[in-house]
Structures are given as C-alpha cells and as structure tokens.
Amino acid sequence: MRKLVPLKSIYAFVAVAELGSMTEAAEALCVSHSAVSQAIKGLESQLNQPLFHRVGRRVELNHLGKKYYRKVAPALEQIVQATEELSQTQHENRLTINMVHSLALHWWIPRVPDFQQTMPQLDVRISSIIGTFDLEREGVDVALIHGKPNEWQDYYCEKLGEDELVMVASPLLVEAAPFDGQDLPPTASSTDLALARWLLAHHPAIFVTNDRRKFDWQVWCEHTHTPMPINQKNLSFSASIQAVQATIRRLGVLITHRQFVRDDIADGLLVEVGPMVQNPHQDFYFACHPDKLRRESVLMLRAWLREQFR
C-alpha cells in the first residue's frame, strides 16, 4: 500500500502557501506555530524535496512547491466542499431565528403548536441578540427584524408587516367606564377615541423605555391629537413584556404594537381601545443572507411567517 500524506500536512502546506507566513497559517488553523512547522518539515521529508524558501520574514513557494500547490490546493478544496455539503444536508432542516426576547415570549411561543403542525420537518432554535449584528458570525440563519431595512443593507430583507400601535387596557377597566351619556355616549365602542381618552384621563399611562418602544406614546398621541400623558413613578419598564403584565394587572393603560398583544387580546386578558396608529419609524422584516434563500427550509419558514403577519 502506498504511503499516504497526512491530511494535516496538506492543510498546513496550503495555508502557508496562501498566507506566506507560518505564524499566520497557525492562527488560521488554530494550532501552534511549531505544529505548522513540524507538518511542513514532515511533508518535505516525505517528498524528499524542499517546497519553500525564505524571503525576509516571509516564506514563498519554490518552483516545486508551486507545481505541488497547483495540484494539491484544488483537491483540498473539493474535500472541504464535500464535507460542508454533507454537513449542511444533515442539518438542512435546522434553523436558528433571531428575534427580540419580548417577541419570542409573546409572539413566537404561542405560535409554536401551529408551527409544529404546519412545518413538522423543521427544527427551529431561537436566539435573542439585540441590535444589528453579523448573522453568519453569530450562527443565525434568519432574523425577524423590528426596525428599518437600512440597518441591514448587506442582507435580503422583506417586509412582513407594519408596526401597528394600539392602546390596550384590562377588560375590567373598560367595563368600569361610565357609558351614561355624560362622560361617554351609551353607544360608544372600544374602538372609539372617546373611550381611550376617558381611560387615559382616569388611569395612568404605562411606558416602555427601550429604544424600539420609547416613542410609542408620542406617535399615538400626535396622530390622535391627544395630550401626551405624564410619566408617573413606578410605571416605566425597560421591556414590553413587563409593561404588558402591568397592564393586565390593571396598573394603567399601554400603547404597544398589535402583534405583540394579539394573543392576549384574543384570550380576553386585554382589550384594544381606540384607533390603531401606524408607526412610521419601524416595521417587521424577514432578513437573511441572500445565499440562504437557496435552502428549502428557509423558504418554508418565510412562507409561514408571511401567513402569520397577514
């Protein structure tokens, strides 16, 4: 049987040939400088030929080294590609989706049963990295963005839905409103601005202070020509999920995005009050690297998300 060249020696040879430095090759391969040096020495000893010569602090291929590289490098690339393709095939149906923590808790988790029934072949992992980041570096396949696409110019972005701002309150607060014809007309409904203003006049406003939600009250009040409420103590929260729980417990009324509280409204925990206002500052987007659109699993996920945001 022919004596085979160790694959680690080929990796070291190609890395040094392409980088021109054993130190840089060692960093690229995540091994020590001595490991790369020994691998090159072993390869040259097995071939009984030197492959490099030094030029100052750099190393360059000699004539035989260049000839060897032209044949070996493409073969190594085929090995790497074949390995990656097989690995991707095994994990084709496993996807990592990034969304903010509050959206994962109040929007994604209630929809998991439907997703499992509709897409039983997909295995989704959730991450909750905040802000703009490198999807590939963080191992994220798809990001569910709440913002503007200009923050993600290097990626494919598709608008899923608008950021619809609504006032919500506990049903008990709404039921206590006096529909007596004095403060509120007997025919007033939950969508009437008059009811929203009455609740705001008799109950404190709950605020969310994070960058995505801190202007919600201002946007809604400007659109509806309603005076901006006072920010009272103990009713400001950094996370929307905290503010929603405070609203459910009748501590006040809240302006938030409809998608976030849609299930709480359907379950009777909250009531949508007054008109809906479209937030001009942000929307919901599907984002991924353009190459990811070649994967059937990503296309299936996108189709499901489109349906959920209708």
C-alpha positions as CSV (number, residue, x, y, z in Angstrom):
1,M,0.0,0.0,0.0
2,R,1.3,3.5,-0.9
3,K,2.3,5.7,2.0
4,L,-0.3,8.4,2.4
5,V,0.5,12.0,3.1
6,P,-1.2,13.1,6.4
7,L,-4.1,15.4,5.7
8,K,-3.0,17.8,8.4
9,S,0.3,18.3,6.5
10,I,-1.7,19.3,3.4
11,Y,-3.8,21.7,5.4
12,A,-0.6,23.3,6.8
13,F,1.1,23.4,3.3
14,V,-1.9,25.1,1.6
15,A,-2.3,27.6,4.5
16,V,1.4,28.6,4.5
17,A,1.4,28.8,0.7
18,E,-1.6,31.1,0.6
19,L,-0.6,33.3,3.6
20,G,3.1,33.4,3.2
21,S,3.7,33.0,6.9
22,M,3.8,30.1,9.3
23,T,2.6,32.3,12.1
24,E,-0.5,33.5,10.2
25,A,-1.1,29.9,9.0
26,A,-1.0,28.7,12.6
27,E,-3.6,31.3,13.6
28,A,-5.8,30.4,10.7
29,L,-5.7,26.7,11.5
30,C,-6.0,27.4,15.3
31,V,-2.8,25.4,16.0
32,S,0.6,26.3,17.3
33,H,3.5,27.7,15.2
34,S,5.5,24.6,16.0
35,A,2.7,22.3,14.8
36,V,2.7,24.0,11.4
37,S,6.5,24.0,11.2
38,Q,6.6,20.3,12.0
39,A,3.9,19.5,9.5
40,I,5.8,21.3,6.7
41,K,9.1,19.6,7.7
42,G,7.4,16.2,7.7
43,L,5.8,16.8,4.3
44,E,9.2,18.0,2.8
45,S,10.9,14.9,4.3
46,Q,8.3,12.6,2.9
47,L,8.6,14.2,-0.6
48,N,12.4,14.5,-0.2
49,Q,12.1,17.9,-1.6
50,P,12.0,21.5,-0.2
51,L,8.8,23.3,-1.0
52,F,9.5,26.8,0.3
53,H,12.3,29.4,0.5
54,R,12.5,32.3,2.9
55,V,12.2,36.0,1.7
56,G,13.0,38.1,4.8
57,R,10.4,37.2,7.4
58,R,8.1,35.7,4.8
59,V,8.1,32.2,3.2
60,E,7.3,31.6,-0.5
61,L,6.8,28.6,-2.6
62,N,9.8,27.5,-4.7
63,H,9.4,26.0,-8.2
64,L,8.5,22.5,-7.0
65,G,6.2,24.0,-4.3
66,K,4.2,26.0,-6.9
67,K,3.8,22.9,-9.0
68,Y,2.7,20.8,-6.0
69,Y,0.3,23.6,-4.8
70,R,-1.5,23.8,-8.2
71,K,-2.5,20.1,-7.9
72,V,-3.0,19.8,-4.1
73,A,-5.0,23.0,-3.4
74,P,-8.0,22.2,-5.7
75,A,-8.1,18.7,-4.3
76,L,-8.2,20.0,-0.7
77,E,-11.0,22.5,-1.7
78,Q,-13.0,19.6,-3.0
79,I,-12.6,17.7,0.2
80,V,-13.7,20.8,2.2
81,Q,-16.7,21.4,-0.1
82,A,-17.8,17.8,0.1
83,T,-17.6,17.8,3.9
84,E,-19.6,21.1,4.1
85,E,-22.3,19.9,1.7
86,L,-22.7,16.6,3.7
87,S,-22.8,18.5,7.0
88,Q,-25.4,21.0,5.6
89,T,-27.5,18.2,4.3
90,Q,-27.7,16.6,7.7
91,H,-28.8,19.9,9.3
92,E,-30.8,21.3,6.4
93,N,-34.0,21.4,8.4
94,R,-32.4,23.0,11.5
95,L,-32.7,26.8,11.6
96,T,-31.7,29.5,14.1
97,I,-34.0,32.5,14.1
98,N,-33.2,35.7,15.9
99,M,-35.9,37.9,17.4
100,V,-36.1,40.2,20.4
101,H,-36.8,38.5,23.7
102,S,-40.3,40.1,24.1
103,L,-41.4,39.0,20.7
104,A,-40.1,35.4,21.3
105,L,-42.2,35.2,24.5
106,H,-45.4,36.9,23.4
107,W,-45.5,36.2,19.7
108,W,-43.4,33.1,18.9
109,I,-44.1,30.8,21.8
110,P,-47.9,31.0,21.4
111,R,-47.5,30.0,17.7
112,V,-45.2,27.1,18.3
113,P,-48.0,24.5,18.2
114,D,-49.2,25.8,14.8
115,F,-45.7,25.9,13.5
116,Q,-45.0,22.3,14.6
117,Q,-48.2,21.2,12.9
118,T,-47.6,23.1,9.7
119,M,-43.8,22.6,9.5
120,P,-43.1,19.3,11.3
121,Q,-39.9,18.7,9.4
122,L,-38.3,22.0,10.6
123,D,-36.3,22.3,13.8
124,V,-36.1,26.0,14.9
125,R,-33.8,27.4,17.5
126,I,-34.4,30.9,18.9
127,S,-31.7,33.5,19.7
128,S,-32.4,36.9,21.1
129,I,-29.4,39.1,20.1
130,I,-30.3,42.8,20.4
131,G,-29.3,45.4,17.7
132,T,-27.6,45.0,14.3
133,F,-25.1,42.1,14.1
134,D,-23.4,39.7,11.7
135,L,-25.8,36.8,11.1
136,E,-23.2,34.4,9.9
137,R,-20.7,35.1,12.7
138,E,-23.4,34.6,15.3
139,G,-24.7,31.4,13.7
140,V,-28.1,32.9,12.8
141,D,-29.9,31.8,9.7
142,V,-32.9,34.2,9.7
143,A,-33.6,37.4,11.7
144,L,-37.1,38.7,12.4
145,I,-36.3,42.4,12.5
146,H,-38.3,45.1,14.2
147,G,-36.9,48.2,12.7
148,K,-35.8,49.6,9.3
149,P,-34.1,47.6,6.5
150,N,-31.4,50.3,6.1
151,E,-29.8,48.8,9.2
152,W,-29.4,45.5,7.3
153,Q,-28.2,46.6,3.9
154,D,-25.9,43.5,3.4
155,Y,-28.9,41.1,3.7
156,Y,-32.0,40.2,1.9
157,C,-34.9,42.0,3.6
158,E,-38.6,41.5,3.1
159,K,-41.3,43.4,4.8
160,L,-43.7,41.2,6.7
161,G,-46.0,43.7,8.4
162,E,-46.4,47.2,9.7
163,D,-45.8,48.2,13.3
164,E,-49.4,48.9,14.3
165,L,-49.7,50.9,17.6
166,V,-52.8,50.3,19.7
167,M,-53.9,51.2,23.2
168,V,-54.7,48.3,25.5
169,A,-56.2,48.0,28.9
170,S,-57.6,45.4,31.2
171,P,-61.2,44.4,30.4
172,L,-62.1,45.3,34.0
173,L,-61.1,48.9,33.5
174,V,-63.1,49.2,30.2
175,E,-66.2,47.7,31.9
176,A,-66.0,50.3,34.6
177,A,-66.2,53.1,32.2
178,P,-69.5,55.1,32.6
179,F,-71.4,54.8,29.3
180,D,-74.0,57.1,30.8
181,G,-74.2,59.8,28.1
182,Q,-72.3,62.3,30.2
183,D,-68.6,61.2,30.1
184,L,-69.2,58.6,27.3
185,P,-72.1,58.0,24.9
186,P,-74.1,54.8,25.6
187,T,-73.3,53.7,22.0
188,A,-69.5,54.1,22.5
189,S,-67.5,51.1,21.4
190,S,-63.9,50.0,22.3
191,T,-62.7,51.5,19.1
192,D,-63.9,55.0,19.9
193,L,-61.2,57.6,20.7
194,A,-63.5,59.0,23.4
195,L,-63.2,55.8,25.4
196,A,-59.4,55.8,25.0
197,R,-59.2,59.4,26.2
198,W,-61.5,58.7,29.2
199,L,-59.3,55.8,30.3
200,L,-56.2,57.9,29.9
201,A,-57.8,60.7,32.0
202,H,-58.7,58.3,34.8
203,H,-55.8,55.8,34.8
204,P,-52.1,56.3,34.5
205,A,-50.1,55.6,31.3
206,I,-47.6,52.8,31.4
207,F,-44.3,53.5,29.5
208,V,-41.7,51.3,27.9
209,T,-38.3,52.9,27.8
210,N,-36.2,50.8,25.4
211,D,-35.1,52.3,22.0
212,R,-37.7,50.3,20.0
213,R,-40.7,51.4,22.1
214,K,-39.9,54.7,23.8
215,F,-41.7,56.8,21.2
216,D,-44.9,54.8,21.1
217,W,-47.0,57.1,23.2
218,Q,-45.7,60.2,21.4
219,V,-46.6,58.7,17.9
220,W,-50.1,57.6,19.0
221,C,-50.9,60.9,20.8
222,E,-49.7,63.1,17.9
223,H,-51.8,61.1,15.4
224,T,-54.9,61.1,17.5
225,H,-54.4,64.7,18.7
226,T,-54.4,63.5,22.3
227,P,-52.4,65.3,25.0
228,M,-49.3,63.4,25.9
229,P,-49.7,61.7,29.3
230,I,-47.4,62.3,32.3
231,N,-44.8,59.6,33.0
232,Q,-45.7,58.6,36.6
233,K,-43.4,56.9,39.0
234,N,-43.2,53.1,39.2
235,L,-44.8,52.7,35.8
236,S,-41.8,52.8,33.4
237,F,-40.4,49.5,32.2
238,S,-37.4,48.6,30.0
239,A,-39.1,45.5,28.5
240,S,-42.5,45.4,26.8
241,I,-43.4,42.1,28.5
242,Q,-43.1,43.8,31.9
243,A,-45.4,46.6,30.7
244,V,-48.0,44.2,29.4
245,Q,-48.1,42.3,32.7
246,A,-48.6,45.6,34.5
247,T,-51.4,46.4,32.1
248,I,-53.1,43.1,32.6
249,R,-52.9,43.7,36.4
250,R,-54.9,47.0,35.9
251,L,-52.0,49.3,36.8
252,G,-52.8,51.5,33.8
253,V,-53.1,51.7,30.1
254,L,-50.4,51.0,27.5
255,I,-49.6,51.8,23.9
256,T,-47.8,48.9,22.2
257,H,-47.7,47.1,18.9
258,R,-50.6,45.0,18.0
259,Q,-48.7,41.8,17.0
260,F,-47.2,41.7,20.5
261,V,-50.5,41.6,22.3
262,R,-52.7,39.9,19.7
263,D,-52.9,36.7,21.6
264,D,-53.6,38.5,25.0
265,I,-56.5,40.3,23.3
266,A,-57.8,37.0,21.8
267,D,-57.6,35.3,25.3
268,G,-59.6,38.2,26.9
269,L,-56.7,39.4,29.1
270,L,-56.6,42.8,27.3
271,V,-58.9,44.9,25.3
272,E,-57.8,47.1,22.3
273,V,-59.1,50.6,22.8
274,G,-59.3,53.5,20.4
275,P,-57.9,53.7,16.9
276,M,-54.9,51.9,15.5
277,V,-52.0,54.1,14.5
278,Q,-49.3,53.0,12.1
279,N,-45.8,53.6,13.5
280,P,-43.8,55.4,10.7
281,H,-40.4,54.7,12.4
282,Q,-40.3,50.9,12.1
283,D,-41.9,47.8,10.7
284,F,-41.3,44.0,10.8
285,Y,-38.9,42.4,8.3
286,F,-37.6,39.0,7.4
287,A,-33.8,39.1,6.9
288,C,-31.2,36.6,5.9
289,H,-28.1,36.3,3.8
290,P,-29.1,36.0,0.1
291,D,-27.4,32.6,-0.2
292,K,-29.8,31.2,2.5
293,L,-32.7,31.6,0.0
294,R,-31.3,28.5,-1.8
295,R,-32.3,26.4,1.2
296,E,-35.8,24.9,1.1
297,S,-36.1,25.2,4.8
298,V,-35.6,29.0,4.8
299,L,-38.2,29.4,2.0
300,M,-40.7,27.3,4.0
301,L,-40.1,29.4,7.1
302,R,-40.5,32.6,5.1
303,A,-43.8,31.4,3.7
304,W,-45.1,30.6,7.2
305,L,-44.0,34.0,8.6
306,R,-45.8,35.7,5.7
307,E,-49.0,34.0,6.6
308,Q,-48.7,34.8,10.3
309,F,-48.2,38.5,9.6
310,R,-51.3,38.9,7.4
